[in-house]
């Protein structure tokens, strides 16, 4: 599978194809623009391992970084308001999440002490360093 990014503003003389991402993890999920729209992140999967690819959104769509994340089956990603880090969460069977700096460094990890049914909703507060998480099993 591949994911193509096309410009809607290209002139007839320009090639509207801006970017091709190989091996995206999901056909219609697993990607997000940063709050200002300056960056774009997409989940990919290679050899049964999950990765994040970070791009600067511009005329040329420059790839800033790609790195492997510590997930068994990444389910989604969410940008923080500062646009310097991303929250990723794992399969409901493991119900763990991590916050990664866009350099690939792990800033925070959370793995519940008890079995749970995974995360239903995650939200990052716009001004405080808060992450709100709700689960399917009232955890």
N, CA, C and O atoms as a GROMACS GRO file, in nm:
protein
  556
    1UNK      N    1   0.085  -0.116   0.000
    1UNK     CA    2   0.000   0.000   0.000
    1UNK      C    3   0.090   0.124   0.000
    1UNK      O    4   0.202   0.121   0.051
    2UNK      N    5   0.039   0.230  -0.057
    2UNK     CA    6   0.111   0.357  -0.054
    2UNK      C    7   0.011   0.470  -0.037
    2UNK      O    8  -0.107   0.456  -0.067
    3UNK      N    9   0.061   0.581   0.012
    3UNK     CA   10  -0.020   0.699   0.039
    3UNK      C   11   0.037   0.813  -0.042
    3UNK      O   12   0.157   0.842  -0.032
    4UNK      N   13  -0.046   0.879  -0.122
    4UNK     CA   14   0.000   0.989  -0.207
    4UNK      C   15  -0.060   1.121  -0.159
    4UNK      O   16  -0.177   1.127  -0.122
    5UNK      N   17   0.022   1.225  -0.160
    5UNK     CA   18  -0.022   1.360  -0.125
    5UNK      C   19  -0.016   1.443  -0.252
    5UNK      O   20   0.088   1.451  -0.318
    6UNK      N   21  -0.129   1.504  -0.287
    6UNK     CA   22  -0.140   1.582  -0.410
    6UNK      C   23  -0.170   1.728  -0.377
    6UNK      O   24  -0.241   1.757  -0.281
    7UNK      N   25  -0.115   1.818  -0.455
    7UNK     CA   26  -0.145   1.960  -0.440
    7UNK      C   27  -0.273   1.993  -0.515
    7UNK      O   28  -0.292   1.952  -0.629
    8UNK      N   29  -0.361   2.066  -0.449
    8UNK     CA   30  -0.484   2.113  -0.514
    8UNK      C   31  -0.463   2.249  -0.579
    8UNK      O   32  -0.554   2.301  -0.644
    9UNK      N   33  -0.345   2.306  -0.562
    9UNK     CA   34  -0.315   2.440  -0.615
    9UNK      C   35  -0.210   2.438  -0.725
    9UNK      O   36  -0.164   2.544  -0.768
   10UNK      N   37  -0.170   2.322  -0.769
   10UNK     CA   38  -0.065   2.314  -0.871
   10UNK      C   39  -0.115   2.371  -1.003
   10UNK      O   40  -0.231   2.354  -1.040
   11UNK      N   41  -0.026   2.439  -1.072
   11UNK     CA   42  -0.061   2.490  -1.205
   11UNK      C   43  -0.053   2.375  -1.305
   11UNK      O   44   0.008   2.272  -1.275
   12UNK      N   45  -0.112   2.391  -1.422
   12UNK     CA   46  -0.106   2.282  -1.521
   12UNK      C   47   0.037   2.241  -1.558
   12UNK      O   48   0.060   2.127  -1.597
   13UNK      N   49   0.132   2.333  -1.546
   13UNK     CA   50   0.271   2.300  -1.580
   13UNK      C   51   0.342   2.224  -1.468
   13UNK      O   52   0.447   2.164  -1.490
   14UNK      N   53   0.284   2.226  -1.347
   14UNK     CA   54   0.347   2.160  -1.232
   14UNK      C   55   0.293   2.018  -1.215
   14UNK      O   56   0.180   1.988  -1.253
   15UNK      N   57   0.374   1.934  -1.158
   15UNK     CA   58   0.330   1.801  -1.119
   15UNK      C   59   0.258   1.815  -0.985
   15UNK      O   60   0.319   1.860  -0.888
   16UNK      N   61   0.131   1.777  -0.976
   16UNK     CA   62   0.058   1.794  -0.851
   16UNK      C   63   0.098   1.695  -0.742
   16UNK      O   64   0.065   1.715  -0.625
   17UNK      N   65   0.169   1.589  -0.777
   17UNK     CA   66   0.211   1.490  -0.678
   17UNK      C   67   0.322   1.549  -0.591
   17UNK      O   68   0.427   1.586  -0.642
   18UNK      N   69   0.298   1.558  -0.461
   18UNK     CA   70   0.394   1.619  -0.370
   18UNK      C   71   0.473   1.517  -0.289
   18UNK      O   72   0.589   1.540  -0.257
   19UNK      N   73   0.410   1.404  -0.257
   19UNK     CA   74   0.475   1.310  -0.166
   19UNK      C   75   0.412   1.172  -0.182
   19UNK      O   76   0.292   1.160  -0.205
   20UNK      N   77   0.495   1.070  -0.170
   20UNK     CA   78   0.446   0.932  -0.166
   20UNK      C   79   0.505   0.867  -0.042
   20UNK      O   80   0.627   0.865  -0.024
   21UNK      N   81   0.418   0.814   0.042
   21UNK     CA   82   0.460   0.742   0.163
   21UNK      C   83   0.436   0.594   0.139
   21UNK      O   84   0.323   0.553   0.111
   22UNK      N   85   0.540   0.516   0.150
   22UNK     CA   86   0.528   0.372   0.129
   22UNK      C   87   0.492   0.303   0.261
   22UNK      O   88   0.537   0.344   0.368
   23UNK      N   89   0.411   0.201   0.253
   23UNK     CA   90   0.370   0.115   0.364
   23UNK      C   91   0.301   0.190   0.478
   23UNK      O   92   0.338   0.170   0.594
   24UNK      N   93   0.202   0.276   0.449
   24UNK     CA   94   0.127   0.335   0.560
   24UNK      C   95   0.056   0.224   0.636
   24UNK      O   96   0.013   0.124   0.577
   25UNK      N   97   0.044   0.241   0.764
   25UNK     CA   98  -0.016   0.135   0.846
   25UNK      C   99  -0.165   0.121   0.820
   25UNK      O  100  -0.218   0.010   0.819
   26UNK      N  101  -0.234   0.232   0.800
   26UNK     CA  102  -0.379   0.231   0.782
   26UNK      C  103  -0.418   0.297   0.650
   26UNK      O  104  -0.348   0.388   0.604
   27UNK      N  105  -0.526   0.252   0.588
   27UNK     CA  106  -0.570   0.317   0.464
   27UNK      C  107  -0.632   0.455   0.487
   27UNK      O  108  -0.621   0.541   0.400
   28UNK      N  109  -0.697   0.477   0.601
   28UNK     CA  110  -0.764   0.605   0.620
   28UNK      C  111  -0.747   0.662   0.761
   28UNK      O  112  -0.823   0.751   0.799
   29UNK      N  113  -0.652   0.616   0.837
   29UNK     CA  114  -0.627   0.668   0.971
   29UNK      C  115  -0.476   0.669   0.993
   29UNK      O  116  -0.398   0.643   0.901
   30UNK      N  117  -0.435   0.699   1.116
   30UNK     CA  118  -0.293   0.692   1.149
   30UNK      C  119  -0.209   0.803   1.093
   30UNK      O  120  -0.090   0.784   1.066
   31UNK      N  121  -0.268   0.918   1.074
   31UNK     CA  122  -0.193   1.034   1.028
   31UNK      C  123  -0.261   1.160   1.081
   31UNK      O  124  -0.382   1.162   1.103
   32UNK      N  125  -0.180   1.265   1.102
   32UNK     CA  126  -0.237   1.388   1.158
   32UNK      C  127  -0.148   1.507   1.126
   32UNK      O  128  -0.025   1.497   1.124
   33UNK      N  129  -0.213   1.620   1.100
   33UNK     CA  130  -0.143   1.747   1.087
   33UNK      C  131  -0.125   1.806   1.226
   33UNK      O  132  -0.209   1.786   1.314
   34UNK      N  133  -0.015   1.878   1.246
   34UNK     CA  134   0.007   1.947   1.373
   34UNK      C  135  -0.097   2.059   1.385
   34UNK      O  136  -0.158   2.096   1.285
   35UNK      N  137  -0.117   2.113   1.507
   35UNK     CA  138  -0.220   2.216   1.524
   35UNK      C  139  -0.209   2.335   1.428
   35UNK      O  140  -0.311   2.387   1.383
   36UNK      N  141  -0.087   2.379   1.395
   36UNK     CA  142  -0.072   2.492   1.303
   36UNK      C  143  -0.073   2.449   1.157
   36UNK      O  144  -0.082   2.532   1.067
   37UNK      N  145  -0.063   2.319   1.133
   37UNK     CA  146  -0.056   2.268   0.996
   37UNK      C  147   0.084   2.269   0.938
   37UNK      O  148   0.102   2.238   0.820
   38UNK      N  149   0.184   2.304   1.019
   38UNK     CA  150   0.322   2.311   0.970
   38UNK      C  151   0.387   2.174   0.955
   38UNK      O  152   0.482   2.158   0.878
   39UNK      N  153   0.336   2.076   1.029
   39UNK     CA  154   0.395   1.943   1.026
   39UNK      C  155   0.287   1.838   1.002
   39UNK      O  156   0.169   1.861   1.027
   40UNK      N  157   0.330   1.724   0.954
   40UNK     CA  158   0.240   1.612   0.929
   40UNK      C  159   0.310   1.485   0.973
   40UNK      O  160   0.427   1.464   0.943
   41UNK      N  161   0.239   1.400   1.045
   41UNK     CA  162   0.294   1.272   1.090
   41UNK      C  163   0.208   1.160   1.035
   41UNK      O  164   0.086   1.172   1.026
   42UNK      N  165   0.273   1.050   1.000
   42UNK     CA  166   0.202   0.933   0.947
   42UNK      C  167   0.264   0.807   1.007
   42UNK      O  168   0.386   0.798   1.021
   43UNK      N  169   0.179   0.711   1.041
   43UNK     CA  170   0.224   0.581   1.092
   43UNK      C  171   0.252   0.489   0.974
   43UNK      O  172   0.172   0.480   0.881
   44UNK      N  173   0.364   0.422   0.980
   44UNK     CA  174   0.396   0.321   0.879
   44UNK      C  175   0.430   0.192   0.952
   44UNK      O  176   0.457   0.191   1.072
   45UNK      N  177   0.428   0.083   0.877
   45UNK     CA  178   0.461  -0.048   0.936
   45UNK      C  179   0.550  -0.124   0.839
   45UNK      O  180   0.515  -0.145   0.723
   46UNK      N  181   0.667  -0.165   0.889
   46UNK     CA  182   0.765  -0.238   0.809
   46UNK      C  183   0.814  -0.357   0.892
   46UNK      O  184   0.856  -0.341   1.006
   47UNK      N  185   0.808  -0.476   0.833
   47UNK     CA  186   0.854  -0.598   0.901
   47UNK      C  187   0.794  -0.613   1.041
   47UNK      O  188   0.864  -0.644   1.137
   48UNK      N  189   0.663  -0.591   1.051
   48UNK     CA  190   0.588  -0.606   1.176
   48UNK      C  191   0.633  -0.509   1.285
   48UNK      O  192   0.616  -0.538   1.403
   49UNK      N  193   0.689  -0.394   1.246
   49UNK     CA  194   0.730  -0.291   1.341
   49UNK      C  195   0.666  -0.160   1.300
   49UNK      O  196   0.658  -0.128   1.182
   50UNK      N  197   0.621  -0.083   1.400
   50UNK     CA  198   0.556   0.045   1.375
   50UNK      C  199   0.659   0.158   1.375
   50UNK      O  200   0.754   0.159   1.454
   51UNK      N  201   0.637   0.254   1.285
   51UNK     CA  202   0.724   0.371   1.272
   51UNK      C  203   0.639   0.497   1.260
   51UNK      O  204   0.523   0.490   1.220
   52UNK      N  205   0.697   0.611   1.295
   52UNK     CA  206   0.639   0.741   1.267
   52UNK      C  207   0.729   0.812   1.168
   52UNK      O  208   0.851   0.810   1.181
   53UNK      N  209   0.667   0.874   1.070
   53UNK     CA  210   0.740   0.960   0.976
   53UNK      C  211   0.687   1.101   0.994
   53UNK      O  212   0.566   1.123   0.992
   54UNK      N  213   0.777   1.196   1.012
   54UNK     CA  214   0.741   1.336   1.036
   54UNK      C  215   0.786   1.419   0.916
   54UNK      O  216   0.900   1.409   0.872
   55UNK      N  217   0.694   1.500   0.863
   55UNK     CA  218   0.722   1.584   0.746
   55UNK      C  219   0.695   1.730   0.779
   55UNK      O  220   0.605   1.762   0.856
   56UNK      N  221   0.775   1.819   0.718
   56UNK     CA  222   0.746   1.962   0.721
   56UNK      C  223   0.659   1.990   0.599
   56UNK      O  224   0.696   1.959   0.486
   57UNK      N  225   0.543   2.049   0.624
   57UNK     CA  226   0.449   2.077   0.516
   57UNK      C  227   0.495   2.202   0.443
   57UNK      O  228   0.496   2.312   0.500
   58UNK      N  229   0.532   2.185   0.319
   58UNK     CA  230   0.579   2.296   0.237
   58UNK      C  231   0.558   2.258   0.091
   58UNK      O  232   0.499   2.155   0.061
   59UNK      N  233   0.606   2.341   0.003
   59UNK     CA  234   0.597   2.310  -0.140
   59UNK      C  235   0.666   2.177  -0.170
   59UNK      O  236   0.622   2.103  -0.258
   60UNK      N  237   0.774   2.148  -0.097
   60UNK     CA  238   0.852   2.028  -0.123
   60UNK      C  239   0.826   1.913  -0.027
   60UNK      O  240   0.875   1.802  -0.051
   61UNK      N  241   0.752   1.934   0.081
   61UNK     CA  242   0.721   1.829   0.179
   61UNK      C  243   0.848   1.756   0.223
   61UNK      O  244   0.873   1.643   0.182
   62UNK      N  245   0.927   1.821   0.305
   62UNK     CA  246   1.055   1.767   0.350
   62UNK      C  247   1.034   1.668   0.465
   62UNK      O  248   0.966   1.700   0.563
   63UNK      N  249   1.092   1.550   0.451
   63UNK     CA  250   1.086   1.452   0.559
   63UNK      C  251   1.189   1.492   0.664
   63UNK      O  252   1.308   1.500   0.635
   64UNK      N  253   1.141   1.518   0.787
   64UNK     CA  254   1.230   1.560   0.894
   64UNK      C  255   1.293   1.441   0.965
   64UNK      O  256   1.410   1.443   1.001
   65UNK      N  257   1.212   1.337   0.985
   65UNK     CA  258   1.261   1.225   1.064
   65UNK      C  259   1.168   1.107   1.047
   65UNK      O  260   1.049   1.123   1.017
   66UNK      N  261   1.222   0.989   1.067
   66UNK     CA  262   1.139   0.870   1.087
   66UNK      C  263   1.205   0.788   1.197
   66UNK      O  264   1.328   0.782   1.206
   67UNK      N  265   1.124   0.724   1.278
   67UNK     CA  266   1.177   0.645   1.389
   67UNK      C  267   1.076   0.538   1.428
   67UNK      O  268   0.956   0.551   1.408
   68UNK      N  269   1.131   0.431   1.486
   68UNK     CA  270   1.047   0.321   1.532
   68UNK      C  271   0.988   0.357   1.667
   68UNK      O  272   1.054   0.419   1.750
   69UNK      N  273   0.862   0.319   1.688
   69UNK     CA  274   0.796   0.341   1.817
   69UNK      C  275   0.780   0.206   1.887
   69UNK      O  276   0.772   0.102   1.823
   70UNK      N  277   0.776   0.211   2.020
   70UNK     CA  278   0.767   0.089   2.100
   70UNK      C  279   0.621   0.046   2.115
   70UNK      O  280   0.564   0.056   2.224
   71UNK      N  281   0.563  -0.001   2.009
   71UNK     CA  282   0.426  -0.051   2.013
   71UNK      C  283   0.424  -0.189   1.948
   71UNK      O  284   0.507  -0.222   1.864
   72UNK      N  285   0.326  -0.268   1.990
   72UNK     CA  286   0.303  -0.396   1.924
   72UNK      C  287   0.210  -0.377   1.805
   72UNK      O  288   0.227  -0.441   1.700
   73UNK      N  289   0.112  -0.288   1.821
   73UNK     CA  290   0.014  -0.263   1.716
   73UNK      C  291  -0.042  -0.122   1.733
   73UNK      O  292  -0.152  -0.104   1.784
   74UNK      N  293   0.035  -0.023   1.690
   74UNK     CA  294  -0.003   0.117   1.705
   74UNK      C  295  -0.144   0.141   1.652
   74UNK      O  296  -0.180   0.094   1.544
   75UNK      N  297  -0.223   0.215   1.730
   75UNK     CA  298  -0.362   0.241   1.693
   75UNK      C  299  -0.388   0.384   1.650
   75UNK      O  300  -0.484   0.410   1.577
   76UNK      N  301  -0.304   0.478   1.694
   76UNK     CA  302  -0.327   0.616   1.655
   76UNK      C  303  -0.222   0.709   1.708
   76UNK      O  304  -0.134   0.670   1.785
   77UNK      N  305  -0.232   0.835   1.665
   77UNK     CA  306  -0.138   0.937   1.708
   77UNK      C  307  -0.210   1.069   1.724
   77UNK      O  308  -0.316   1.093   1.665
   78UNK      N  309  -0.152   1.154   1.806
   78UNK     CA  310  -0.210   1.284   1.838
   78UNK      C  311  -0.096   1.382   1.864
   78UNK      O  312  -0.006   1.352   1.942
   79UNK      N  313  -0.099   1.497   1.798
   79UNK     CA  314   0.002   1.600   1.820
   79UNK      C  315  -0.024   1.672   1.952
   79UNK      O  316  -0.140   1.687   1.992
   80UNK      N  317   0.081   1.717   2.018
   80UNK     CA  318   0.065   1.806   2.132
   80UNK      C  319   0.055   1.949   2.079
   80UNK      O  320   0.102   1.976   1.969
   81UNK      N  321  -0.005   2.041   2.155
   81UNK     CA  322  -0.020   2.179   2.108
   81UNK      C  323   0.113   2.248   2.077
   81UNK      O  324   0.118   2.337   1.993
   82UNK      N  325   0.220   2.208   2.145
   82UNK     CA  326   0.350   2.271   2.121
   82UNK      C  327   0.412   2.229   1.988
   82UNK      O  328   0.508   2.291   1.942
   83UNK      N  329   0.358   2.125   1.926
   83UNK     CA  330   0.407   2.071   1.799
   83UNK      C  331   0.549   2.016   1.808
   83UNK      O  332   0.617   2.001   1.707
   84UNK      N  333   0.593   1.985   1.929
   84UNK     CA  334   0.725   1.926   1.947
   84UNK      C  335   0.718   1.779   1.981
   84UNK      O  336   0.820   1.711   1.985
   85UNK      N  337   0.598   1.729   2.006
   85UNK     CA  338   0.585   1.588   2.043
   85UNK      C  339   0.450   1.532   1.999
   85UNK      O  340   0.356   1.605   1.967
   86UNK      N  341   0.446   1.399   1.999
   86UNK     CA  342   0.326   1.326   1.959
   86UNK      C  343   0.293   1.219   2.062
   86UNK      O  344   0.383   1.159   2.121
   87UNK      N  345   0.164   1.196   2.082
   87UNK     CA  346   0.117   1.087   2.167
   87UNK      C  347   0.080   0.973   2.074
   87UNK      O  348   0.008   0.993   1.976
   88UNK      N  349   0.127   0.853   2.104
   88UNK     CA  350   0.088   0.734   2.029
   88UNK      C  351   0.032   0.632   2.127
   88UNK      O  352   0.077   0.625   2.242
   89UNK      N  353  -0.064   0.553   2.083
   89UNK     CA  354  -0.119   0.451   2.171
   89UNK      C  355  -0.124   0.317   2.100
   89UNK      O  356  -0.132   0.309   1.977
   90UNK      N  357  -0.120   0.213   2.183
   90UNK     CA  358  -0.106   0.077   2.135
   90UNK      C  359  -0.241   0.007   2.131
   90UNK      O  360  -0.344   0.064   2.166
   91UNK      N  361  -0.238  -0.117   2.089
   91UNK     CA  362  -0.356  -0.201   2.079
   91UNK      C  363  -0.434  -0.204   2.210
   91UNK      O  364  -0.375  -0.194   2.317
   92UNK      N  365  -0.567  -0.218   2.204
   92UNK     CA  366  -0.646  -0.228   2.326
   92UNK      C  367  -0.602  -0.343   2.418
   92UNK      O  368  -0.622  -0.336   2.539
   93UNK      N  369  -0.544  -0.446   2.363
   93UNK     CA  370  -0.498  -0.558   2.446
   93UNK      C  371  -0.387  -0.516   2.541
   93UNK      O  372  -0.373  -0.574   2.649
   94UNK      N  373  -0.308  -0.417   2.503
   94UNK     CA  374  -0.197  -0.372   2.587
   94UNK      C  375  -0.227  -0.240   2.656
   94UNK      O  376  -0.174  -0.213   2.764
   95UNK      N  377  -0.310  -0.158   2.595
   95UNK     CA  378  -0.354  -0.030   2.653
   95UNK      C  379  -0.238   0.053   2.708
   95UNK      O  380  -0.242   0.098   2.822
   96UNK      N  381  -0.138   0.072   2.628
   96UNK     CA  382  -0.028   0.158   2.671
   96UNK      C  383  -0.014   0.274   2.574
   96UNK      O  384  -0.056   0.267   2.458
   97UNK      N  385   0.045   0.381   2.625
   97UNK     CA  386   0.068   0.497   2.540
   97UNK      C  387   0.205   0.554   2.570
   97UNK      O  388   0.265   0.526   2.674
   98UNK      N  389   0.253   0.633   2.477
   98UNK     CA  390   0.383   0.697   2.494
   98UNK      C  391   0.379   0.833   2.427
   98UNK      O  392   0.306   0.855   2.330
   99UNK      N  393   0.459   0.924   2.480
   99UNK     CA  394   0.477   1.056   2.420
   99UNK      C  395   0.620   1.060   2.365
   99UNK      O  396   0.716   1.037   2.438
  100UNK      N  397   0.631   1.091   2.236
  100UNK     CA  398   0.760   1.098   2.168
  100UNK      C  399   0.788   1.241   2.125
  100UNK      O  400   0.701   1.309   2.070
  101UNK      N  401   0.911   1.286   2.148
  101UNK     CA  402   0.957   1.411   2.089
  101UNK      C  403   0.972   1.385   1.939
  101UNK      O  404   0.994   1.271   1.899
  102UNK      N  405   0.960   1.488   1.857
  102UNK     CA  406   0.970   1.464   1.713
  102UNK      C  407   1.110   1.417   1.671
  102UNK      O  408   1.130   1.377   1.556
  103UNK      N  409   1.205   1.422   1.762
  103UNK     CA  410   1.338   1.366   1.734
  103UNK      C  411   1.340   1.215   1.751
  103UNK      O  412   1.436   1.149   1.710
  104UNK      N  413   1.234   1.159   1.811
  104UNK     CA  414   1.227   1.015   1.833
  104UNK      C  415   1.250   0.975   1.977
  104UNK      O  416   1.236   0.857   2.011
  105UNK      N  417   1.286   1.069   2.062
  105UNK     CA  418   1.312   1.041   2.204
  105UNK      C  419   1.180   1.019   2.278
  105UNK      O  420   1.084   1.093   2.259
  106UNK      N  421   1.176   0.915   2.363
  106UNK     CA  422   1.057   0.889   2.446
  106UNK      C  423   1.058   0.988   2.562
  106UNK      O  424   1.155   0.996   2.637
  107UNK      N  425   0.949   1.065   2.576
  107UNK     CA  426   0.937   1.162   2.684
  107UNK      C  427   0.857   1.107   2.801
  107UNK      O  428   0.880   1.145   2.916
  108UNK      N  429   0.762   1.018   2.772
  108UNK     CA  430   0.672   0.966   2.876
  108UNK      C  431   0.612   0.836   2.827
  108UNK      O  432   0.580   0.821   2.709
  109UNK      N  433   0.597   0.740   2.918
  109UNK     CA  434   0.530   0.614   2.886
  109UNK      C  435   0.430   0.582   2.996
  109UNK      O  436   0.455   0.608   3.114
  110UNK      N  437   0.318   0.525   2.957
  110UNK     CA  438   0.215   0.484   3.052
  110UNK      C  439   0.166   0.346   3.012
  110UNK      O  440   0.126   0.322   2.898
  111UNK      N  441   0.169   0.256   3.109
  111UNK     CA  442   0.113   0.123   3.088
  111UNK      C  443   0.034   0.090   3.214
  111UNK      O  444   0.091   0.081   3.322
  112UNK      N  445  -0.099   0.072   3.201
  112UNK     CA  446  -0.181   0.046   3.319
  112UNK      C  447  -0.133  -0.078   3.396
  112UNK      O  448  -0.084  -0.174   3.338
  113UNK      N  449  -0.147  -0.071   3.528
  113UNK     CA  450  -0.105  -0.182   3.613
  113UNK      C  451  -0.201  -0.300   3.607
  113UNK      O  452  -0.165  -0.413   3.638
  114UNK      N  453  -0.323  -0.272   3.567
  114UNK     CA  454  -0.423  -0.378   3.558
  114UNK      C  455  -0.466  -0.395   3.414
  114UNK      O  456  -0.442  -0.308   3.330
  115UNK      N  457  -0.530  -0.506   3.386
  115UNK     CA  458  -0.581  -0.528   3.251
  115UNK      C  459  -0.692  -0.428   3.222
  115UNK      O  460  -0.773  -0.396   3.309
  116UNK      N  461  -0.696  -0.381   3.100
  116UNK     CA  462  -0.801  -0.288   3.060
  116UNK      C  463  -0.839  -0.318   2.916
  116UNK      O  464  -0.779  -0.403   2.851
  117UNK      N  465  -0.939  -0.246   2.868
  117UNK     CA  466  -0.989  -0.268   2.732
  117UNK      C  467  -0.937  -0.164   2.634
  117UNK      O  468  -0.987  -0.154   2.522
  118UNK      N  469  -0.839  -0.087   2.674
  118UNK     CA  470  -0.779   0.009   2.583
  118UNK      C  471  -0.836   0.149   2.595
  118UNK      O  472  -0.928   0.175   2.672
  119UNK      N  473  -0.777   0.239   2.517
  119UNK     CA  474  -0.817   0.379   2.520
  119UNK      C  475  -0.930   0.405   2.422
  119UNK      O  476  -0.927   0.360   2.307
  120UNK      N  477  -1.028   0.477   2.469
  120UNK     CA  478  -1.141   0.515   2.383
  120UNK      C  479  -1.122   0.656   2.328
  120UNK      O  480  -1.155   0.683   2.213
  121UNK      N  481  -1.068   0.744   2.411
  121UNK     CA  482  -1.054   0.883   2.371
  121UNK      C  483  -0.931   0.942   2.439
  121UNK      O  484  -0.907   0.919   2.558
  122UNK      N  485  -0.854   1.017   2.364
  122UNK     CA  486  -0.738   1.089   2.417
  122UNK      C  487  -0.748   1.234   2.374
  122UNK      O  488  -0.787   1.264   2.261
  123UNK      N  489  -0.712   1.323   2.465
  123UNK     CA  490  -0.717   1.466   2.433
  123UNK      C  491  -0.604   1.536   2.507
  123UNK      O  492  -0.579   1.508   2.624
  124UNK      N  493  -0.536   1.625   2.438
  124UNK     CA  494  -0.427   1.703   2.497
  124UNK      C  495  -0.479   1.844   2.522
  124UNK      O  496  -0.538   1.906   2.434
  125UNK      N  497  -0.457   1.894   2.645
  125UNK     CA  498  -0.498   2.030   2.678
  125UNK      C  499  -0.412   2.128   2.600
  125UNK      O  500  -0.292   2.108   2.584
  126UNK      N  501  -0.474   2.234   2.549
  126UNK     CA  502  -0.405   2.328   2.460
  126UNK      C  503  -0.295   2.409   2.528
  126UNK      O  504  -0.198   2.447   2.462
  127UNK      N  505  -0.308   2.437   2.658
  127UNK     CA  506  -0.209   2.524   2.723
  127UNK      C  507  -0.136   2.458   2.839
  127UNK      O  508  -0.024   2.497   2.871
  128UNK      N  509  -0.197   2.360   2.901
  128UNK     CA  510  -0.132   2.291   3.013
  128UNK      C  511  -0.069   2.161   2.964
  128UNK      O  512  -0.103   2.111   2.856
  129UNK      N  513   0.020   2.109   3.042
  129UNK     CA  514   0.081   1.980   3.007
  129UNK      C  515  -0.006   1.867   3.060
  129UNK      O  516   0.035   1.791   3.148
  130UNK      N  517  -0.126   1.857   3.004
  130UNK     CA  518  -0.221   1.756   3.050
  130UNK      C  519  -0.266   1.669   2.933
  130UNK      O  520  -0.290   1.718   2.823
  131UNK      N  521  -0.277   1.540   2.961
  131UNK     CA  522  -0.332   1.445   2.866
  131UNK      C  523  -0.450   1.378   2.933
  131UNK      O  524  -0.435   1.317   3.039
  132UNK      N  525  -0.566   1.389   2.873
  132UNK     CA  526  -0.688   1.327   2.926
  132UNK      C  527  -0.713   1.199   2.848
  132UNK      O  528  -0.716   1.201   2.725
  133UNK      N  529  -0.730   1.089   2.920
  133UNK     CA  530  -0.752   0.959   2.855
  133UNK      C  531  -0.873   0.892   2.918
  133UNK      O  532  -0.887   0.889   3.040
  134UNK      N  533  -0.960   0.837   2.834
  134UNK     CA  534  -1.071   0.757   2.885
  134UNK      C  535  -1.063   0.620   2.819
  134UNK      O  536  -1.018   0.606   2.706
  135UNK      N  537  -1.109   0.520   2.894
  135UNK     CA  538  -1.102   0.383   2.844
  135UNK      C  539  -1.240   0.324   2.821
  135UNK      O  540  -1.341   0.382   2.859
  136UNK      N  541  -1.241   0.209   2.759
  136UNK     CA  542  -1.366   0.139   2.731
  136UNK      C  543  -1.423   0.071   2.855
  136UNK      O  544  -1.541   0.037   2.858
  137UNK      N  545  -1.341   0.051   2.955
  137UNK     CA  546  -1.385  -0.022   3.074
  137UNK      C  547  -1.390   0.067   3.198
  137UNK      O  548  -1.368   0.020   3.310
  138UNK      N  549  -1.418   0.195   3.178
  138UNK     CA  550  -1.431   0.293   3.286
  138UNK      C  551  -1.300   0.315   3.362
  138UNK      O  552  -1.302   0.351   3.479
  139UNK      N  553  -1.186   0.294   3.295
  139UNK     CA  554  -1.057   0.322   3.360
  139UNK      C  555  -1.002   0.454   3.308
  139UNK      O  556  -0.894   0.496   3.349
   0.00000   0.00000   0.00000
